[in-house]
Amino acid sequence: MPTDSNSNESESGDRLPQAPENSVQPVPMRLYLLQTVGPLLLLGVLAVYLALHFIRPAPPNTLTIAAGPSGSRFERAALQYQKILARNGIKLKIVATDGSIDNLRRLRDVREHVDIALVQTGTLGTDEVGDIVSLGSLFYEPLYIFYRGAKRIELLSAFQGQRIAIGPEGSGTRALALALLDANEAGTGGKATLLDLEGEAAKNALLRHQADAIFLAGDSATAATIGEVLHEPGVRLYDFPQADAYVRRFHYLSKLELPAGSFDLGDNIPATSIKLVAPTVELLAHDNLHPALSDLLIEAATEAHGRATLLQAAGQFPTPLLHDFPISVDAARFYKSGRSLMYRFMPFWLANLISRTLVAVVPILLLLVPALRYLPALYNWRYRRRINHRYGQLMALERESLREHTPAQRQSLFERLAVFEKGLIALRIPGSQADQLYLLRQHMQFVRDNLARSDQQGERTAR
């Protein structure tokens, strides 16, 4: 049955070549290359964006530490950190404070802009830890209790009703003394007279019989003060016979043993070893502290506090003891495996730059390298798809040529074949796909020859 000569689509839905055109606009190869590579470029840009989004920025070059009173051990430690960090280009600002409680308050208050703080364990409430983490314990602060008496006191409950110097309000020594005395019902509820004295003032009160016992810790317990008190007749250093029980009940305490003769070898003072209890001092920070700075701070603490002393072994501190605050993830990683290889052998700024670059580049390479492997196949597939599309058009035209046509309709088919051929000639194909193009042109000539034979047969029939 004759077909409509104006029909431009076959039963398969392929669009047929139209009437001859004055010019054929070839599709640039660059466009097809861009269409092939474009998605990979967008994928690479997305990978870079995600890497830069999740990677931590470069560490700041300035930190602020809440230290302690002027001349205190806390301040001396901060000054050591300041010198060590300066070697790596980090400036440490030191803020003078009233001690541990004030340090923690400043660290928690965002308006203070404090990054790290030195805090004695067990002297504060930690019901709400918030974003505060520990970088580790730095050193012991042993508690020394001196008292007057001809007989040795075995239990802290024996101090009920006595005059006891426990330090001023807000001090770590006072908080620890109250915790121990209250546990023995000898503190605020034991009718004891609590004196706000520490250091030299507490020592003088004991020597002048104005106090029956004094609690000394930290900066108030200097070697000179302890030595002078121990040489005073009638004054004893309290030995904790229940030290193990105290350590288990108060998780922030550690048991220490002061060897005989520690303060005076010639006079053998103390005459016997003394058991003490001691909290530790922790270096606290916000949990968003940069990992590189966390490593630097722990290294500074190792250099400042790692030497052997009377009550600690070499290399014992800093250490990740779990007390009031959780150990930070970065600190735990450092204590387990130390610094990375780059930070060991490169300057801090260079190692940090390389490590951040690797974090951004490695995911991109892992994503793009496999994609680049398939890029040539994808590129060739796109060109084969163009040729296959032309085959679909040629098959549709051939199916139409097999039907009955008027001379005018057959002439239209010849013209459409000519348009089809011009389109093939104008088609830009890389050399690797040229054989497919020339094979298609041979098949096109086969369709033209069949159409010509059909045309001759039609003329003979008409005559």
Secondary structure, DSSP 4 states (H G I P E B T S, - for coil): ----TT--B-TT-PBPP-S--S---PPPHHHHHHHHHHHHHHHHHHHHHHHHHHSPPPPPSEEEEE--STTSHHHHHHHHHHHHHHTTT-EEEEE--SSHHHHHHHHH-GGG---EEEEETTSS--S--TTEEEEEEEEE--EEEEEE-SS----GGGGTTSEEE---TT-HHHHHHHHHHHHTT-STTTT-EEE---HHHHHHHHHTTS-SEEEEEGGGS-HHHHHHHHTSTTEEEPP-TTHHHHHHHSTT-EEEEE-TTSSBTTTTBSSS-EEEEE-EEEEEEETT--HHHHHHHHHHHHHHH-S-BTTB-TT--SB---SSSPBPHHHHHHHHH-S-HHHHHS-HHHHHHHHHHHHHHHHHHHHHHHHHHTHHHHHHHHHHHHHHHHHHHHHHHHHHHTS---HHHHHHHHHHHHHHHHHHHH----GGGHHHHHHHHHHHHHHHHHHHHHHHHHHHHH-
